[in-house]
Structure formats: C-alpha cells, structure tokens
Amino acid sequence: MIRVKPDWDMLPDDTRKGVVNELIRFYKSEFDQDIGMIMADTLLDKFLELTAVEIYNEGIDSTERLVEDRISDLKMELYMLRKIQES
C-alpha cells in the first residue's frame, strides 16, 4: 500500500524509518514494552501532526532574524565604506 504523506510530514523516508526504529527501541528500553512498526509509525504521525508546523515556523522565524541581522551588518559595512570614500 502506498502511503500518502500529509502536508505536515516533511521527513524524508529514510529519516522516518530511522525515527520509527528509534521509537521502537525507546519504548523497549524505557517502558519494557514491545511496540510494532505500525504503532511506532502512528505515534510518529501524531507527534508530527502536533508539532511539525510550529517547529517549521520557528525555523523560518529564526532564519528571518539571522537574515535581518546580516542585512544590518551589511548596511553598517556599506555606511563605513561610504564614509571612507568621502574622506
């Protein structure tokens, strides 16, 4: 069966498989419970559904702040160059 990825699931397939396997190991080590691939995959889907958009937006906000800081630095450098050329 082909799985249709929801919009909030931005994980590459290889990463998803790795995370599902880690969830299975985590449950075994922390709760001494065996969960299968389907349950781990379902848990991952729920986590992504609840958090992916907010995490993505935080990444965008962080990038925006970095770009604004860099633009500010570049403006200062241009200002300094202008002052040097006027001397």
PLY file of the C-alpha trace (Angstrom):
ply
format ascii 1.0
element vertex 87
property float x
property float y
property float z
element edge 86
property int vertex1
property int vertex2
end_header
0.00 0.00 0.00
1.31 3.48 -0.90
1.34 5.95 1.98
0.12 9.46 1.16
2.19 11.99 3.11
0.24 14.73 4.87
1.46 18.32 4.45
2.99 18.40 7.93
5.13 15.31 7.31
8.34 16.76 5.89
10.59 13.85 6.86
12.44 12.02 4.11
11.52 8.31 4.01
14.95 7.17 5.29
14.74 9.56 8.25
11.20 8.40 9.02
12.31 4.76 9.08
15.17 5.63 11.43
12.89 7.54 13.79
10.33 4.72 13.81
13.09 2.26 14.73
14.29 4.61 17.49
10.75 4.84 18.88
10.58 1.04 18.99
13.94 0.89 20.84
12.90 3.74 23.16
9.70 2.01 24.21
11.57 -1.22 24.87
14.30 0.44 26.97
12.12 2.96 28.85
8.88 1.04 29.35
9.98 -2.56 28.74
7.25 -2.75 26.10
7.47 -4.05 22.58
5.65 -1.92 20.04
5.48 -2.74 16.38
6.23 -0.69 13.29
2.58 0.28 12.85
2.24 1.64 16.39
5.59 3.47 16.19
4.65 4.91 12.79
1.28 6.03 14.18
2.99 7.68 17.19
5.40 9.49 14.88
2.50 10.70 12.73
0.74 12.08 15.81
3.91 13.82 17.06
4.47 15.37 13.66
0.85 16.41 13.34
1.03 18.14 16.72
4.44 19.80 16.34
5.70 19.94 12.74
4.09 23.23 11.73
5.25 25.03 14.87
8.79 23.68 14.54
8.86 24.65 10.86
7.58 28.16 11.62
10.17 28.58 14.39
12.85 27.66 11.87
11.52 30.30 9.48
11.41 32.91 12.28
14.97 32.06 13.30
16.17 32.34 9.72
14.38 35.67 9.34
16.18 37.01 12.43
19.54 35.84 11.06
18.88 37.49 7.69
17.80 40.74 9.36
20.96 40.76 11.50
23.14 40.10 8.47
21.41 42.86 6.47
22.00 45.24 9.37
25.70 44.26 9.41
25.96 44.76 5.65
24.31 48.17 5.88
26.86 49.19 8.52
29.71 47.97 6.33
28.35 49.93 3.37
27.98 53.02 5.56
31.59 52.66 6.70
32.76 52.26 3.11
30.85 55.39 2.13
32.49 57.35 4.95
35.92 56.12 3.93
35.35 57.15 0.31
34.20 60.64 1.37
37.43 61.29 3.33
0 1
1 2
2 3
3 4
4 5
5 6
6 7
7 8
8 9
9 10
10 11
11 12
12 13
13 14
14 15
15 16
16 17
17 18
18 19
19 20
20 21
21 22
22 23
23 24
24 25
25 26
26 27
27 28
28 29
29 30
30 31
31 32
32 33
33 34
34 35
35 36
36 37
37 38
38 39
39 40
40 41
41 42
42 43
43 44
44 45
45 46
46 47
47 48
48 49
49 50
50 51
51 52
52 53
53 54
54 55
55 56
56 57
57 58
58 59
59 60
60 61
61 62
62 63
63 64
64 65
65 66
66 67
67 68
68 69
69 70
70 71
71 72
72 73
73 74
74 75
75 76
76 77
77 78
78 79
79 80
80 81
81 82
82 83
83 84
84 85
85 86
